[in-house]
């Protein structure tokens, strides 16, 4: 819906409207968060939007409408990966202290501009670098034995391991 609102603006509309998460009496309301994200990315505005995710969460709670996990930018999975190749590229950028590259290598939206970050998980499609990075991020000593144990468990799993499951292996 944000694209239609942006098209109206570019065609000369002097005002545009949106609503929290696109919620309204009927369908077709522009989600305010998506409008703001796109306006920021297109250079129409320059604002600190790091609290926009909090706005989405509070809107979700107030309306009892869940944010889908695949919702753009603010869905749980927006900046999350457990796939080895994707994670390896993000990890490599982080290791070079290049936050911008880490945020942009597989995403058109820089997570850090919206108060978010890339999340590297461990699952059956992960490489060992996922495990090492996961441990390092939590200040847990990386040992070959520990990495192998977690990696083997992940490869035998049919889904991404939860933090609790990984910590139980540590």
VMD Tcl script that draws the C-alpha trace (Angstrom):
set ca {
  {0.00 0.00 0.00}
  {2.87 2.41 0.65}
  {3.71 2.41 -3.06}
  {0.28 3.81 -3.96}
  {0.61 6.50 -1.34}
  {4.10 7.41 -2.59}
  {2.81 7.48 -6.17}
  {0.06 9.88 -5.10}
  {2.66 12.11 -3.44}
  {4.86 12.07 -6.53}
  {1.81 12.91 -8.65}
  {1.24 16.05 -6.59}
  {-0.79 15.09 -3.54}
  {-0.06 17.63 -0.81}
  {-0.90 15.19 1.99}
  {-0.77 11.47 2.50}
  {-2.31 9.39 5.24}
  {-1.49 6.13 6.92}
  {-2.56 4.13 9.93}
  {-0.82 1.97 12.49}
  {0.03 -1.30 10.73}
  {-2.51 -0.42 8.03}
  {-5.34 -1.16 10.45}
  {-8.67 0.43 9.63}
  {-12.37 -0.15 9.10}
  {-11.76 -1.71 5.70}
  {-8.78 -2.74 3.60}
  {-6.30 -0.62 1.70}
  {-4.94 1.59 4.47}
  {-1.27 2.44 4.12}
  {0.76 1.13 7.05}
  {2.36 4.25 8.56}
  {5.56 2.40 9.41}
  {6.03 1.20 5.81}
  {5.33 4.69 4.51}
  {7.94 6.18 6.84}
  {10.52 3.51 5.99}
  {10.08 4.11 2.27}
  {10.12 7.90 2.65}
  {13.39 7.59 4.59}
  {14.95 5.23 2.04}
  {13.89 7.44 -0.85}
  {15.31 10.54 0.82}
  {11.98 12.35 1.23}
  {12.58 12.59 4.97}
  {15.58 12.33 7.28}
  {14.39 11.36 10.74}
  {15.51 9.14 13.58}
  {13.21 6.15 13.07}
  {14.85 3.84 15.61}
  {11.68 3.75 17.72}
  {9.41 2.84 14.80}
  {9.57 -0.86 15.71}
  {8.38 -0.02 19.22}
  {5.48 1.91 17.67}
  {4.58 -1.21 15.65}
  {4.74 -3.43 18.74}
  {2.55 -1.07 20.78}
  {0.10 -0.79 17.88}
  {-0.03 -4.57 17.65}
  {-0.71 -4.89 21.37}
  {-3.35 -2.14 21.37}
  {-5.23 -3.62 18.42}
  {-4.64 -7.30 19.25}
  {-3.44 -7.76 15.67}
  {-0.24 -9.78 15.42}
  {2.63 -8.57 13.26}
  {3.29 -11.36 10.74}
  {6.78 -12.87 11.07}
  {7.46 -11.94 7.44}
  {6.17 -8.36 7.76}
  {8.57 -5.97 6.01}
  {11.23 -4.46 8.30}
  {9.45 -5.10 11.61}
  {8.43 -8.75 11.31}
  {10.42 -11.20 13.42}
  {12.21 -12.68 10.41}
  {12.99 -9.43 8.56}
  {16.71 -9.45 9.40}
  {17.16 -13.04 10.53}
  {19.08 -15.80 8.79}
  {20.33 -19.27 9.61}
  {21.50 -20.13 6.09}
  {25.25 -20.61 5.93}
  {26.01 -18.63 2.76}
  {23.89 -15.63 3.75}
  {25.13 -15.66 7.32}
  {28.77 -15.99 6.21}
  {28.52 -12.79 4.14}
  {26.90 -10.88 7.01}
  {29.44 -12.23 9.50}
  {32.33 -11.29 7.21}
  {31.05 -7.71 7.05}
  {30.65 -7.56 10.84}
  {34.21 -8.85 11.27}
  {35.40 -5.96 9.10}
  {33.43 -3.59 11.37}
  {31.33 -2.62 8.37}
  {27.82 -2.37 9.82}
  {26.46 -0.79 6.66}
  {27.64 -3.70 4.50}
  {26.38 -6.24 7.06}
  {22.98 -4.60 6.85}
  {22.86 -4.27 3.08}
  {24.52 -7.44 1.75}
  {21.20 -9.35 1.63}
  {18.70 -6.61 2.42}
  {17.57 -3.43 0.74}
  {16.84 -1.91 4.14}
  {19.60 -0.95 6.59}
  {18.40 -2.52 9.85}
  {20.44 -0.17 12.03}
  {18.55 2.88 10.71}
  {15.41 1.44 12.26}
  {16.87 0.34 15.59}
  {17.26 -3.26 14.48}
  {20.14 -5.60 13.73}
  {21.01 -8.64 11.71}
  {20.34 -11.86 13.63}
  {22.42 -14.93 12.86}
  {20.79 -18.17 13.95}
  {21.87 -21.79 13.90}
  {19.90 -24.44 12.03}
  {20.19 -27.34 9.60}
  {21.31 -25.07 6.73}
  {23.94 -23.27 8.85}
  {27.67 -23.39 8.55}
  {30.08 -23.56 11.45}
  {30.61 -19.81 11.16}
  {27.00 -19.36 12.34}
  {27.80 -21.33 15.49}
  {31.05 -19.46 16.15}
  {29.37 -16.08 15.63}
  {26.40 -17.05 17.82}
  {28.74 -18.03 20.66}
  {30.92 -14.94 20.28}
  {27.91 -12.61 20.34}
  {26.93 -14.05 23.70}
  {30.42 -13.96 25.18}
  {30.66 -17.75 25.30}
  {34.09 -19.28 24.82}
  {34.44 -20.84 21.39}
  {35.99 -24.30 21.47}
  {36.17 -26.83 18.66}
  {34.30 -29.38 20.78}
  {31.51 -26.92 21.59}
  {31.17 -25.82 17.96}
  {31.05 -29.43 16.73}
  {28.40 -30.41 19.29}
  {26.12 -27.50 18.37}
  {26.78 -27.87 14.65}
  {26.00 -31.61 14.69}
  {22.77 -31.02 16.63}
  {21.75 -28.29 14.18}
  {22.38 -30.51 11.17}
  {20.18 -33.23 12.67}
  {17.40 -30.76 13.43}
  {14.52 -29.96 11.11}
  {14.37 -26.32 12.22}
  {16.40 -23.47 13.62}
  {17.64 -24.12 17.15}
  {16.33 -21.81 19.85}
  {18.71 -19.96 22.15}
  {17.57 -22.25 24.96}
  {18.39 -25.36 22.91}
  {21.86 -24.06 22.06}
  {22.59 -22.95 25.62}
  {21.67 -26.46 26.82}
  {24.47 -27.77 24.58}
  {27.01 -25.34 25.97}
}
mol new
graphics top color blue
foreach p $ca { graphics top sphere $p radius 0.5 }
foreach p [lrange $ca 0 end-1] q [lrange $ca 1 end] { graphics top cylinder $p $q radius 0.2 }
display resetview
